[in-house]
Amino acid sequence: MRIVDTIQNIWKIEDLRKRIMITMLFVSVYLFGTYIVLPGIDPKDLTALTNQTRGGLMALLDMFSGGAFSHASIFALGIMPYISASIVMQLMAIVIPSFQKMQREGESGRRKINQYTRYLTVAILVVQGFAYLTNLEMQLAQVGASLPGGIWFRIESIIIMAAGSMFVLWLGERITDKGIGNGISFIIMIGIINRLPRSLVEEFTSRMNEQAGGLVMFLVEMLFLLAVIAGAILLVQGTRKVPVQYAKRIVGNKQYGGARQYIPLKVNAANVMPIIFAQAIMFIPITLIGMFKGGNVGSFWQAFMSHTSFWYNFVFAVMIIAFTYFYTAITINPTQMADDLKRNNGFIPGVKPGKATKDYLDGIMDRITLPGAFFLAIVAILPAFAQIAGVSQGFSSFFGGTSLLILVGVILDTLQQVESHLLMRHYDGLMKSGRIKGRTGSIAAY
């Protein structure tokens, strides 16, 4: 069997074998840490917190933290504060000239930006740590428990959670250096996969308890899920290749250039960032509405309290489309691409160098971004339709949204790296139909 031969070939490559084992070791350390509860907290008193993380924003945070959020673990804040800091630094590098200058300084500039990103991560961790303990105190009060008294407990817990998140970041960087795949993205993927078996068993049990047709409906759900995954793979891998002809150059007695290459423009250059931005904004009205008591808000605003309502999903989809164009515009620079082509004696056949090339690339990006944005919006709101169709809330999150796109993207990236090691040692790739295309060259690793 081909899969057995592939596994044997992977095991024969010593470097690849070591990288896979190191990755598994670091992932085991991470998963073990998600169950280490903060000192002074009784795990038996966390039932209210567990119930709170079954839906909404809390479920998303718990998924990205691998369940550490609901366990009041030392890793409760997870890796998301670092990702938030990275997003802020990306935006600052676009609007602040000093950060733009650092980006152009090469390796030294990247080190400075990484250092500032870590400082910002620590600041975010302190704020989120205080908010987490405040929420934890309210959840413990529902079961008749309380946090240990005193300001020193809060300070110590915030320091422990901040150190735990920075340790998770260190694990991710070690996976990138010594293991296989992008470490930070891999840790997020592990957190998502960690919830999949339990959600799948709960959905299967729920369907089997139905009076009739339960097994058939479960099989229909699995087929639909496979179709959604196939669509997500196409969304992640989709590109439009622009042919580029390089003119011949004669230096001395040697002739250079003359070859034709391609610029791969991604259909979804923004990856999951539009969903993350839109989701963060959509939770603002939910938080504000939650502050009102009784029926003090209108029916329109009350609709935003439900993730399955029409207005919530309509506004969510529109914002994703808008953010897809926005994020693509600030990350893909047709002007720089046109200048680089002109500087290297390259041109697009039938298009004049300079401004005409820039306008041509702009037009292509506008055309391919539109279907990508609509498809991304559809994938983002699919969990709501799945929940309306009767799928349990925990399992419906795997039918689309951020979790599915991250899952598909990271798996493709990791398989692409494994395949590169195989081909480098003159082994067959993982697929007969061609090489695996991941998100290499994309803007965001996560």
Salt bridges, closest charged atoms under 4 A:
GLU14 OE2 - LYS18 NZ 3.29
ASP15 OD2 - ARG19 NE 3.45
ASP15 OD2 - HIS421 NE2 3.61
ASP62 OD2 - ARG195 NH1 2.65
GLU105 OE1 - LYS112 NZ 3.79
GLU107 OE1 - ARG110 NH2 2.96
GLU137 OE1 - ARG154 NH2 2.63
GLU173 OE2 - ARG118 NH2 1.79
ASP177 OD2 - ARG174 NH2 2.67
GLU203 OE2 - ARG207 NE 3.21
GLU210 OE2 - ARG207 NH1 2.83
GLU221 OE2 - ARG207 NH2 2.54
ASP340 OD1 - ARG343 NH1 2.72
ASP359 OD2 - LYS355 NZ 2.90
ASP359 OD1 - LYS358 NZ 4.00
ASP362 OD2 - LYS358 NZ 3.25
ASP413 OD2 - ARG439 NE 2.97
GLU419 OE1 - ARG435 NE 3.94
